[in-house]
């Protein structure tokens, strides 16, 4: 029986966590279809230690998520290959978006190359990757870094400085896997966001490996790694960078999302389209051309008809409103605390003087 090891390498923010949880939850179902979601090196439904072991030996410390397993990378990968050989299934899958970082670290690429060279692999290896459009990917990854509580500069500086190149250089991200296993064994698909099609990522992945979903599987119902509301990202980032605890950042972020949800509720379907507003304004200005005593050129007004505020500008206004409302709450609390403290001080003085509270 010829076997195939599938290595799902991500990319980040392309439904990897959802797929990992899906395969982990339905392992028994897929074993009946001759497909094994490897139990080897499996932690939190993913196989990240296989990638981390390579990076650790290369001296990588950033975004290692407290990984400190002393088992050498060669031993972990040999263990994986032995697991494939011993599995009763002809198809074995390991999955981690951390594999996608390999291109950032040439020493890690060389280590994996040596491991593979020293193995007499008697099975096929296929690489599976999903990519999303670069701008959407960077927006989503920036959001994720803030959500994880990382110290992150503003978006532009993050992209140009602290964000790893594999997040915008897809050639760098894919090249090690192409070089190691051949272009014909690297399968790349476009990621469709769950808002477009909640079930697409499951259906497409299953079609690649030739599987059928369990009948009771509710594909796309829940997102195990939901995105933070983009309008709140900058508040969370600035608070975290200022040194506030993650619990406080999470609390304020949640309050901000509640506030913005309330503002969103004011938006109704019977709003007049902004284009209609502009057309009506421009038509209305024609009256200026008919009046004999207008002391300016009417075209000056026509060139400055109302324009909708850019989306980011609207977000800023909404967040300013949230900050002001929070300041008001703080002032009210402070006033209440001061009043309570003053009342307690008076009570203490009266007690010392033997003055009892008058009866009504």
Rosetta blueprint (number, residue, H / E / L):
1 X L
2 X L
3 X L
4 X E
5 X E
6 X E
7 X E
8 X E
9 X L
10 X L
11 X L
12 X L
13 X L
14 X L
15 X L
16 X H
17 X H
18 X H
19 X H
20 X H
21 X H
22 X H
23 X H
24 X H
25 X H
26 X L
27 X H
28 X H
29 X H
30 X H
31 X H
32 X L
33 X L
34 X L
35 X E
36 X E
37 X E
38 X L
39 X L
40 X L
41 X L
42 X L
43 X E
44 X L
45 X L
46 X E
47 X L
48 X H
49 X H
50 X H
51 X H
52 X H
53 X H
54 X H
55 X H
56 X H
57 X H
58 X L
59 X L
60 X L
61 X L
62 X L
63 X L
64 X L
65 X L
66 X L
67 X L
68 X L
69 X L
70 X L
71 X L
72 X L
73 X H
74 X H
75 X H
76 X H
77 X H
78 X H
79 X H
80 X H
81 X H
82 X H
83 X H
84 X H
85 X H
86 X H
87 X L
88 X L
89 X L
90 X L
91 X E
92 X E
93 X E
94 X E
95 X E
96 X L
97 X H
98 X H
99 X H
100 X H
101 X H
102 X H
103 X H
104 X H
105 X L
106 X H
107 X H
108 X H
109 X H
110 X H
111 X H
112 X H
113 X H
114 X H
115 X H
116 X H
117 X H
118 X L
119 X L
120 X L
121 X L
122 X L
123 X L
124 X E
125 X E
126 X E
127 X E
128 X E
129 X E
130 X E
131 X E
132 X L
133 X L
134 X H
135 X H
136 X H
137 X H
138 X H
139 X H
140 X H
141 X H
142 X H
143 X H
144 X H
145 X H
146 X H
147 X H
148 X L
149 X L
150 X L
151 X L
152 X L
153 X L
154 X L
155 X H
156 X H
157 X H
158 X H
159 X H
160 X H
161 X H
162 X H
163 X L
164 X L
165 X H
166 X H
167 X H
168 X L
169 X L
170 X H
171 X H
172 X H
173 X H
174 X H
175 X H
176 X H
177 X H
178 X H
179 X H
180 X H
181 X H
182 X L
183 X H
184 X H
185 X H
186 X E
187 X E
188 X E
189 X E
190 X E
191 X L
192 X L
193 X L
194 X L
195 X L
196 X L
197 X L
198 X L
199 X L
200 X H
201 X H
202 X H
203 X H
204 X H
205 X H
206 X H
207 X H
208 X H
209 X H
210 X L
211 X L
212 X L
213 X L
214 X L
215 X L
216 X L
217 X L
218 X L
219 X L
220 X L
221 X L
222 X L
223 X L
224 X L
225 X L
226 X L
227 X L
228 X L
229 X L
230 X L
231 X L
232 X L
233 X H
234 X H
235 X H
236 X H
237 X H
238 X H
239 X H
240 X H
241 X H
242 X L
243 X L
244 X L
245 X L
246 X H
247 X H
248 X H
249 X H
250 X H
251 X H
252 X H
253 X H
254 X H
255 X H
256 X H
257 X H
258 X H
259 X H
260 X H
261 X H
262 X H
263 X H
264 X H
265 X L
266 X L
267 X L
268 X L
269 X L
270 X L
271 X L
272 X L
273 X L
274 X H
275 X H
276 X H
277 X H
278 X H
279 X H
280 X H
281 X H
282 X H
283 X H
284 X H
285 X H
286 X H
287 X H
288 X H
289 X H
290 X L
291 X L
292 X L
293 X L
294 X L
295 X L
296 X L
297 X L
298 X L
299 X H
300 X H
301 X H
302 X H
303 X L
304 X L
305 X L
306 X L
307 X L
308 X L
309 X L
310 X L
311 X H
312 X H
313 X H
314 X H
315 X H
316 X H
317 X H
318 X H
319 X H
320 X H
321 X H
322 X H
323 X H
324 X H
325 X H
326 X H
327 X H
328 X H
329 X H
330 X H
331 X H
332 X H
333 X H
334 X H
335 X H
336 X H
337 X H
338 X H
339 X H
340 X H
341 X H
342 X H
343 X H
344 X H
345 X H
346 X H
347 X H
348 X H
349 X H
350 X H
351 X H
352 X H
353 X H
354 X L
355 X L
356 X L
357 X L
358 X L
359 X L
360 X L
